[in-house]
Each structure stands twice: as C-alpha cells, then as structure tokens.
Amino acid sequence: MSVTTTTHLNFRGDARAALEFYHSVFGGDVVAVTYKEAGDAHDPAEGDRVMWGQVVADNGFRVMAYDVPSRMPWQQGENAVFVSVRGDDSDEITALWGRLAVEATVVQPLEPARWAPLYGMLKDRFGVVWVLDVAAPYNG
C-alpha cells in the first residue's frame, strides 16, 4: 500500500481560473467537474462552479481545488496553508517562480538562503501562498 498527499485548495468562485493558471505554470492535465455536471447544483446560480477539480503533471505536481458552495461557510484566512514546491534544478524552480509571480505579491524574493540554494515565497493572485525552493541536503 502507498499513500500520497495532494494539496486541496478551496475557493468561492475562482477554482476554475486557479486550476487553469496552475496548469499554465506547471503543465499537465486539468480536470474540472461542475456541480451541474455532477447533479449536485443546490443553487442554480452556482451550477457552473467547480465541485471537483485537479491539475496533474508528469513532473509530480498535483493540486486539487473546488468552489465552496454558498450554503457552506468559507473564509480564506491568513497563513492557513502554504503550498511548497521543492525541486533539485535551479533553472526549473526559477522558471516556475517566474510564472507564479504574475500578478502576485512577493513575500520573500527567490534568492539564495542559508538553508537552500534558492528559496522564495509569494502570494498568488488567488490568495494562495507558495513556497518554492531548491532542495539542499540536511546535515543536522
């Protein structure tokens, strides 16, 4: 048996746009099922919102997202979750950073850090905080 974890992002009306954006950054395949398609549109005005969606890329990137329906509470919050993307190739991490940084707020510029050859943090245009870094061996 094996187990994997996948970051699941919750939105209120922006899930499709976020999935398409992450697909443009990381590549892969996008799947998005609406509430209407699943036969679960309690509010017809929300029928075209995403009930279940994901981006899966060959490079190992995977993220899920959905639109929280208005009948359920939702608050984006602050610092509830960071999505961490770690790689071993500085050029690849730098390229991903460049695409994620479009319309983002940079919290920590992507640059060398004491603990990593490259490390940076940004909040993308959907309010999701991303941490990107190049892995370094831990010599505890």
N, C-alpha and C positions, 0 to 999 in steps of 0.2 A: 504494500500500500504506500502511496505517496500523497503528500499534501502540498498544495500551493496556496499562496495568498494573492489576492488581487485587490488593489485599491478601488473602492466603490465610492464615487462622488455623487452627492445629492444636490440637485438644483431645483429651481422653481421656474421652469420655462426655458432654460438655457442648455439643457442636456444635449440636444442635437447639435447646436452650434459648438459646444465644447468638444463633443466627440469628433466632429469634423475638423476642428482646429488641431486636436491632438493627433489625428490621423495625418494632417498636413505636416506635423512636426516629426512624428516617428514612423510614418508609413503603416503598412499592414492592411488589415481588413476592418471595415466598420459594419456593425450590425445594430440596427435600431428598430425596436418594435413599439408601436404606439399603443396607447390604451384602447383606441378604437379597434385596431387590428387584433388585439388580444381579447376583445369583447368585454372590456372592463372599464368602459368610459362612464363613470358615475355622473360626470358633468360633461355634457356635450361640447362645451367650450374648451375642454381640456383633452378632447379625443385625439388630437394630433400630437400631443406631448409624448415624450419617451417614457414608456413603462419599464423597458429593459434595453440597455444598450452596452456595447463594448467596442474597444479597439484592441486587436491582437496583431502583433507584428512578429516577423521572423527573428528579429534581434532580441526577443524576450520581453519586449514591452507589452504590458497588458493593463488596461484600465476599464472599469465599468462605470456607468452613470445612468441616472434616471431623474425624472421630474417628480418631485414630491407633490402629490395632488393637494389641492387647496383644502380638502376636508381633513388633512393631517397637519399637525404643527411642523414648522420648519423655520430654522434660523441659521444663517450661515455661520455665525460665531466668529471668533478670532482665535487663531492658532490651534484649532481643534485637531487639525491633521496637516502634516507635510507629506508631499509625495516625493520620495527620494529616488533619484536616477543616478546610479553609480556604474561607471564603466572603467575600462583599462586603457582607453585610447583618448588622449587629449584632444585630438582633432575631432573625433566623433562627439565628445561631450561639448566642445566649443560650438560645433555646428548645431547641436540640439538647443543649446543655450540661446544662440542667435535667433532661432525660430520661435522659441518660447517667449523671448523677451519683447516680441512685437506687442505694443500697447500694454506692456507690463510695468510694474513698479519694482525696481531693483532694490532688494533689501540689503544684499551683500554682493558686490560685483564678483564675477567669475575671475578668480585670480589665485595664485599660489597661497596656501595656508600652511601653518606649522604642521598640520596633521595630514595634508593631502597636496599632491602636485597642483591640483585645481579644485576650488570649492566656490560655490556661489548659491545665492538664494534670491528668488523673486516671487512676486505675487502676480499671477497672470490676469488677463482682462476679465476672467470669470471669478476672480477672488480666491483661486486655489494657489497655495504656497508650494513652490517646487524647490527642492534642494538638489543640485547637481554637483557631482564630484568625480574625480579620478581616484580610484582605489589605490591605497598605499598599504604595504604590509604593516601589520601591527606588531610592534616589538616590545610589548608590555613589560 
